[in-house]
């Protein structure tokens, strides 16, 4: 069973761990989030401990048995670390290889030489959008972060001026454009046309990413003026390298996971036969773990060997690359644990039951349901799957274009206001060296802009096509 199938099953069929009514459950969610924010901001408690305590508090407020709350939290933590943690680790190794070999310097120097200060945010959003097309958001983050941080540091740019466009490019692709898993699940559930959804998704994505990326980054840089955190920039080896890998070889290594995952997505669409050998083959080589692992292995020959690295230095390089991410893994894992506690408490089901009585236009209804589930559970995928399942009957009488717009409305709503119950929130916070308030002012606001702008564009398109 695929990871998406498991999430769909969890969202649709698992009995909640509490019998609390809607009012008690809603209050429990607010109090659980308040506990986390208060512990981090007021008492300066580490985010991992705060998320753990907040999850237990949520269960207690909701009247759930604490043994079941603990089981939900640890299951969520484990699945998040299993899925995202390995990708973060491989990305950290690849980033260290890029830094120590001089490959990252080669990429950064080329970007700085070719792009003017005025065009730099636009360059970053373009790079992120292209790289993010076939990638899971987390994979795109770990591939782009070293480049983003080094460009900001070397070019003396505000981190938000460079980082927000990159994050916007990744997030918009993730929520609106197939072959990302969220849009694909919604397309399947609603019986929408993939080609039409892709075309309209790109049409909506372009203005959305411009507004949420380069335009919003001007204001984000004023609100949160922070430098690139030194601890997250892979430090180059102390000795000067006599030579470093070429730009072409470095770029090919970075893009290898992108190519492998895009190839998998295309084969899935064209072949569409899970039993076919070619599709099964590409399902393996296009898996995010295998694709990143392949890039690390290829990087030994394209990055380290040209820089004069021997076999004896590889183990030490990997160890140094993994050291800075231990805290990130625990925090992101705990964020996943809190999210799973919310889901198992029945928050998603509560939103669905309440929304059954809403009498508003289908596209707006789909967006609002996805927003509500996203806010409550922190999971864009659960929001997409649940909202698509609820509004699927409405798509039966829709035209091809309006069914595609319904998919995009759900995708837009699923990105609304990422906050402390979203593992992605903690990923961005730790990589960029921000506090909770700064992350909300930048990342959370950016996600909300993407959701609102994309949702508004979908509604406008529905009036003219």
N, C-alpha and C positions, 0 to 999 in steps of 0.2 A: 504493500500500500504506500502511495506517495505521501510526502509531508502535507501537501494540500488536501489530500483525501482524509488524512487524520484530522486536520483542523476542521474540515467540513463536518466530519462525523462528530467531533467534539462540540461544535457549535449547534448541531441539530438534535442530537439524540441523548447526550449524557444528562442524567438527572442532577439537578442542583444539589449541593451539599447542605443547603439550608432551606427551611420551609418558610422563611421570612416573607412577609408581604412586600408589595412594591414600595410603600412608604419607608418601612424599616430598612429595606435593602438600599434604597436611594440615599438615606441618611448615613448608612454604614459606609457607602462608597465615599461620600464627602468627608466623613470623619477619618477614614483610612488615609485618604490623600492628605488631609490636613496634618495628621500625625507625621507623615513622611516629611512634608515641607517644614514643619515646625522643628523636628529633630535636626534637620540639616542646617536650616538657616539660623535658628535661635540657639540650639545647643551644640552646633558644630560637630554633630556626630557623623561618622563616616557613612557615605551613601549606602554601602552594602548593609550595614547594621540597621540603618533607618528603614530601608525597604523591607528587610526581614521583620522588624518590629511592626511596621505599618501593615504588612500582610496579616500578621497574627491579630492585630487590632481590628482590621476589617472583618475577619472571620468572627471575632468575639462580638462586635457590634451587630453583625448580621445573625447572631445566634447559631452559628454553625459549630459542630463538634470540632474541638481544636486538633484532634488527631487527623481529621479529614482536611482541615486547613493546612496542616503541616505537609500532608501528602500532596495536596495541590501545589503548594509553594515549591516543594522540592522537585516535583515532576516538571513544573514550568522552568525552574532553574536548570535542571538537567537537560531538557530538550533545547533550551536556548543556547546553552554552552555547547551542546553537541552540534547544533546547527550553525550557530554564528561563531562560537568560540574557536573552532578549528580554522574557520576562514580568517578570523582576526589573526590567529597565530601564523598561518601561512603568509598572510599579507604583511605581517611584521617582519618575517624572515626575508621576504622579497624586498621590502623597503630597506632593510639593513644591507642586503646585497647591492641594491641600487646605490645606496649612500657610500659604502666602503669601496666599491669598485670605481666610483666616479661617474657612474651612469646617470644618477639623479642630477648631478652637477651638469652633465652634458645636456639633459633635457631642459633643466631650468635655465641654463645659459642661452640655449637656443630660443626658448620662449621669451626671455627678457630682451634678447637681441632683435627679435622679429616684431614684438608687440610694443606699442607705445603705452605710456602710463594710462592714457584715456581709454585705450582699447583693451587693456588687460582684463577687466571684469567680463567683457564680451568674449575674449579668448577663452577664459576659464569656463564660462557657461557652455560654449561650443564644444570644448574638449569633454566636459562632463556629460553633455547630452549624447555625444557620439559614443563615448565609452559606456555610458549607462544604458544604452538601448537594449542590449541583451542581458545585462547583469542584474542580479539581486542588489538591492540598495546597499546592504552590508559589504558585498564584494566591491562595489564601486567605491565605497568609502575607504576601504583599506588600500585600494590601488591608487586613489587620488590624493589621500592625505599627505604623503611625503612630498609630492609635487606642490600641493597648495601651501604647505608650511614653508617649504624652501623658497618658493617664489615670493611669499610675503616677507620672509626674513631677508633674503638677498636683495630684493628690490625695494625694501623699506616701505612696503605697503601695509595699510591696515589689514589685519587678519580677516575682518568681516567683509571688507571690500573685495577680497579674493575668495574667501571661503563660502560666503552666501551664494554667489552665482554657481559655484561648483555643486553645492548641496541642492540648489534649486533645479539644476539640470538633471541630477540623479533622481530627485523625488518626483518630478513631473513625468519622467519616463516610466518610473515605477508604478505610478497610479493611473496613467492615462493611455499608455501606448503598448499594444501587444508587440512582442511575445512575452511580456511580463505576466507572472502567474495570476495576479489579481484580475486584470482585464480578461485574460483567457477564461478564467472560471466564470466570470459574469457573462461573457459571450456564449459559453456553453449553456449556462442556466437559462438564459433568455432566448436562445436560438437566434442570436444576432449574426449578421454577416461579418466575417473576420476582415475582409478587405475594406469594406465600407467603414467599419469601426476604426481600422488602422488609419485610413485616410482622414476621417474626421478627428481622430485622436491627435494626429500631427497638426491639423489645422487649429485645434484648440490649444495644443501644447506650446506652439511658437509664441503667441502673445503672452500666454501665462508665464512662461519661463523668463521672458524679457522683463515683465513687471515684477515678478517675485525675485529675480536674480539681480541683474545689473542695476535696475532702478531702485529696488528696495535696499540694496547693499549700501547705497549712499547714506540712507538714514540709519541703517543698522550700525554702520561704522561710527556715526556720531553718538549713538546711544551707548554703544559698547566699544570703547577704543582700547583694545588689548593687543599686545604683541603675540607673535607665534610662540607657543610654549617651548622652551629649549628642551625640556625632558621628552617631548614627543617627536622632536626632529632627530632622525637617525644620525648619530654622530659619526663622522668619517674617521677612519683609522688615523692614528697620530702621525705616522710617517707620510710624506708626500709621495704620491704615485707618479712614476715616470710616464706612464701612459694610462689611458682610460678607454673604455669601449666606445665605439662609434655611435653616433646618434641613431642611425638606422637599426643597428643591432639592439640598442637599448629600447627603442620604440617598439620593435617587433616583439621583444620579450614582454613588455607591459601589455601589448595588445593581444598576446596569445590567448589568455583566458577569454577575452572578448570574442575573438574569432571562434573559439571552440564552442562557447555557449550560444553564439548566434547561429552557428551551423546546426547545433542541436535543435534550436527553436524552428529553424527553417525546415529541417527534416521532419520534425513532428507535424508541421503544417502540411507539407507536401505529401509525405508518405501516409501519415495518419493510420498506422497499423501497428499497435504495440507489440505484436508477435513477429513483425518483420525484422530480419537480422540487421539491416542497415539502421533501423530506428533504435533497436536495442543497443547497437554499437555506439551510436551517437548519444544515447541516453547516458552511457557511461562516460565517454570522453568529454561530454558537455556538462556533466555534473559540476557544480561550483567547486567542490573539494578537489576533484580530479583535475579540473582546468587550472586552478591555482597551484596545485602540486606540480603539474607539468611545467608551469612557468618557472617555479623554483628550480626544478631540475635543469631546464633549458638554460636558466640564468647562470648556472655553474659554468657552462661552456661559453655563453655569449657575454657574460659580465665579469666573472671572477678570473677566468683563465686569461683573457686579454689584459687584465690589470695585474697579472703576475701572481695570483693567489695559488698556493699549493693546497694539497689535500689536508695537510696538518692544520690549516687555519679555518677550515670550513666549520668544524664543530664549535670552536670558540665564537665564530661569527653568529651561528644560530643561537647559541646561548645568550649572547649579548642582545640579539634582536628580540628574544622572547621576554627578557627581564622587565622591560618597562610596561608590559601589557597585563601583568598579573592582576593588578587592581582593577583594570578595565573589564577583564573577563568576569570577575566577581560581581561588579556593579551591574554590568549588562545582564548577567545571569539572574541576579536578584530582581532586576526590572522585569525579566521574563516570568519569574516566580510570582510577582505581584499581579502581572497581567493574567496568569493562569488562575490565580485565586479569584480574581474578579469574574472570569468566565465561568469557573466551576460553581460560583455562588449564584449563578443564574442571571447576571446583569444583562447579558445579551438577549436572553429570552424575555426578560422584563420589558426591554425596549421594544421588542417585536410585538408583544401583547398589547402594550399601550398604543403603539402606532397603528394597530389594525382599525381603530376607530377614526383615524385622521381622514378628513375629506378635503383633499387638495389635489392639484394637477399631478400627474404621474411622475414627471421628471423631478419636480420639487419634492414630492413625497420620497422618491428614491434617494435624493441627496440628503434630506433631513434624517431619514432612517440610518443611512451610512454615517452621518455626522454623530448622531446620538450613540451608536454602538462604538464608534471610534473613541469618543470621549469617555465612555464608560469602561471599555475593555483595553484600550491602548493598541489594539491590533488592527491594522489596515486590512489584513487578509480576512479576519473574522468579520469585520464590518462589510467588506465586499461580498463575501459568501452569504451572510445572513440577509443583507438587503436584497441581493439578487434573488434569493429563494422566496422572499416575501412578495416582491413585485413581479415575479415571473409571469403570473397569470395576465397581468396588464399588457405584456409584450405580445400576446397572441393576436390582438387586433391592430397592432401597430404596423406602419410601413417599415421597409428595410432601414431607411435613414433614421427614423424615430426610435427603432429598437437599438440601433447603434448609439444614439444619443442617450438612451436610458442606461446603457453600459457606462458611458462616460460620466453621467450624472452620479452614478454609484461610485465610480473611481475617484471623482473629485471630492465627494463627501467623505470618503475613507481616509483622506489626508488631513482632515481638519484638526487644528490645534493639538499637536503632539505634546504631551506633558509627562508627569512623573510615572505614569503607568505604562509608558512605551519604552521598550529597550533601546530604540533608536535615539530617544532623548538623552539617555545616559551615554550612549556611544559618542554622540556629537559633543556633549558636555566635557567628557574626559579627553577626547582627542584635541579639542580646541582650548582646553585649560580654562573653562568658564565655571562660574558658580551657577546655582539654580536660577537666580533672577536674571542673570545675563543670558542664559540659555533660552529662557522664556521670551525675553525681549527680541531675540534674534531668530533662533531656530523655530520656536513655537509660532511666532508671528509670521515668519516666512511660510510655514506650512498652512496657516490659516489663509494667507493671501492666495496661495496656490489653489486652495479649495474653493474660496469665494469667487475668484476671478474665473477659474475653469467652470464652476457651476453656472455663473452668470452668462458666460459665452455659450454654454450648452443650451440654456434657455433661449438666448437670442437666436441661435441657429435653428431652434425648433420653430421659430416664428417665420423663417424665410425659406426653409427647405422641407 
